Amino acid sequence: MLKFSEDHEWANLDADICAVGISPHAVEQLGDIVFVELPDIGLAVNKGDAVAVFESVKAASDIYSPAGGEIVEVNNALLDDLTAIKPESAMANWLFKIKINDAGDLESLMDEAAYNAMIG
């Protein structure tokens, strides 16, 4: 189940594990990424918590958790090659995975059609 937030994160739920990344639109708006800070594995988070940071030549942006739960995995491979973070690969480049406490947390997120209408 792929959903999008108003803050341009995407969330893809598989059972109780949710992969989180940023949308191609957000990557395009940020420009060249110069620094990424990912959360620690085991970190307990609430829905809406800022859990990661993207810095570009234009701005710094917090990445928010779409649900409450525990960080169970981070994509450290992204840190090795920040130039790989491009709009065309944004949907494949998840940032962290969270074991969510309540799938209902994701109900306020948009489907892809609604998200595309918002950014259109």
N, C-alpha and C positions, 0 to 999 in steps of 0.2 A: 504494500500500500504506500504509494508515493504521495507525499503532501508537501506544501510550501508554506512558509511563514511570510508575514508582511515585511520582515527584516531580511528576506531573500535567502534564508536557509532552506534546504530541502531535508526531508526526513523520510526514510524508507524503512517501514516496519516489517520484520520477518519474525513471526512468533512473538517473543517478548524482547527481541533485540532490535534496536533502531539505529541504523546508520545515518549520520548527519553530515551534510556538506553545505557548500554555498552554491547558489545558482549561477548558470552561465552569465546572466544579466549582471549579477553582483561582481563577478570576476572582471567582466568588461568595464564596469564602472570604476573599479578599483585601479585598474591598470597594472603595471609591473609590481608584483609582490616582492618585497624585500625582507620580510620577517614574518614567521608564523609561530605562535605559541599555542601548544596543545595542552589539554588538561592531563592530570595525573590519573593513571589507572587506579581504580578503587575510590575515586572521589565521589562522594554523594552529592547530587545536585537536585535542585528544585526546578520546576518548569519556569522558564524565563531567566534563569541564572546566566550571566556571562561566563562562559567556560573556555573560550579560546579567543585568540586575537590574530587578526590579519593586519599587517602594515604594508602599505604600498607607497610609491613615490607621491601619491596624492593625499592619502589619509590613513588613519588607523580605524579599524572596525572590530567591534566585539561580535563574537559568534555566540548565540544564545541556545540554551538547551530547550528543545521542543517539549520535553516531558521531564517529570521527576524520576530519579533512579540512580543507578551507579554506572560510572564510566568503566567499561570492561575491555576496551581496546582503543588504541590511537594509531593513526596512520603515519608512523615515523618516516616512512619512505618519502613523504612530501617534503620533509625537512631537508632531505639530502639533495633535492633538485627543485628549488622554488620556481625555476623557469618552466617546469612541467604544469604549473597551475595556469591553465588557459581556459577561455570560455568553452572551447570545443571538448575539453576533457573534464569540465567541472562536475558533470553528473557521475563520472567514474571515480573522481577523487574525493572519497568520503574523508572526513576529518577525525571523527571519533564515533565509537559505538557505545550505546547506553542500554543497559538492561532496565527497561522501564517498569515502574510500579503500577501504572494505570494507563491502559491504552486510551482511555477517555481524554487524557491530556492532549491527544492529537486531534480531537474532534474540531477544535477551533481553527485548524490549519486549512488551507485551500487545496483543492485539486489543481491539476496542471492547467486546465482551461481557465479557471478563475484567476490563477496566478498570472497567466499570460495576458488576460484581460486587464489586470491591475497594472502591469508594466507596459502594456501597449499604449 
